[in-house]
């Protein structure tokens, strides 16, 4: 494997780690093993720190393919807690409002979900990396700004209700969508449509294009995988910093 000519590394991003943090860790391991200062590396699509799952890393000349890879369809499994909201639409922040849920049934949920399939307009979360006049939205939100982000077109191909617990008011969804879709915003919008509010309690990206989570390496598995790749092509290890 020649990391300079270009390689793809599929990582199952850990919980509570940024996508850049995951990239930095893998880049450090590769650079140290190859005894170079810095391997050129980028990732094809950010995952929130509280999300896990498929993160595609590209090295060397393969970084030119990042934009193309970002266009691929993505699949997620998401767990939503009904009856409460948070400012970030997930567990990054504390609950700010609660709502009644006695009216919610599985049948109501199944009636609501089709509204969000197809080409829709979606407002990104305030706590996101979207740019607002040159600043990141999450930076402004942390400063107390009540700015609003403009809705943008996104595409959702499938939403499947996998489970619903009437006692805990948690539901699990499988979502297939296009680039730029925020599953946190989808949770917010579903909660509003149900008249109960909602926020994410778990999110996993299970597929990007043809790359599935079963194809991904954990941090623990990565060193052994790297050694195996280099052993197969010992003359292709040199990477320029």
PyMOL commands that set and color helices and strands:
alter all, ss='L'
color gray80, all
select helices_A, chain A and resi 19-34+60-70+106-116+137-142+183-194+213-215+219-232+234-236
alter helices_A, ss='H'
color red, helices_A
select strands_A, chain A and resi 8-13+41-43+51-59+74-82+84-86+95-98+118-123+131-132+135-136+151-165+170-177+198-208+211-212
alter strands_A, ss='S'
color yellow, strands_A
deselect
rebuild
show_as cartoon
